[in-house]
């Protein structure tokens, strides 16, 4: 269903996306702006690259230990299930 909105642009070039649109599209902090053939398209922004999103200060030997423990747990569960 197509909806149209008349939005004001302030002196700094800002617009406000109506609340119902933000809620419908789950827009919280960022949108993607596409300009093509004289048209503007706003799309919800979905972060696809999670690299650097979480910070952890692990040493390689810590990672080895975590993987070893995870494999042991999984093996125990697998043996219990059979």
N, C-alpha and C positions, 0 to 999 in steps of 0.2 A: 504494500500500500504506500503510495507516494504522499509525502507530506511536504508542505512548503512553509518556510519561516522567513520573515523579514527581520534581519538583524542589523543593528547599528554598529558602525565602526568608529571607535573613538580616535582622538588625535594621535595616539601612539599606534594605531592600526589594530587594536584589540577588538575582539568580538566575544560575546558570551554565548556559549552553546546552551540552548534551553535545557532546563533540568530534566524534563521528560525524555529528551533525546539522550542525555548523558546516562540516565538510569537504564534506558532501553538497550544502549550499546555498551554498558558497563565501562564508561569512560571515567577514569579516576584522576590521572595526572598528565598523560601525554596522548597526543593524536598524531597521525601521520598526515601531512599535507601534500597533495599531488596537484601539480598544475600542468594541464595538457589541453591543447587546442582552445585556449581562452577560457577554460573552465577550471574551477577549484573543486577538489574532492577531499573531504576529511574522512579519515578512517581510524577506527580504534587502533592504538598501537599495542602490539603484542611482542614482547621481548623474546626473541628466538635463541639468542646466544646467552647462555647462562654462565659463561666463563667470567670469572671475576665478581659474580654476584654474591658469592659467599666467601668469607675470608676464613682461612684456617692456617695455622702455623704448625704444620706437621713436617717431620723429617722423613726421608725415605724409609728409614727403619721403622718408624711409627706406622706408616702405611702398610708395610709388610706384615707387621704384627696384627693390625686391624683385619687385613685380608685373611691371614691365617686363622684368626678367631672366628671370622664369618664362615669360612669353609668348614671348620670344625663343627660349628653350630648347625650348619646345613646338613653335614654328614650325619650328625646325631639324629636330626629330625627325619632324614631319609631312612636311616636304619630303623627308627621307631615305627615309621609308617609301613614298612614291609614285613 
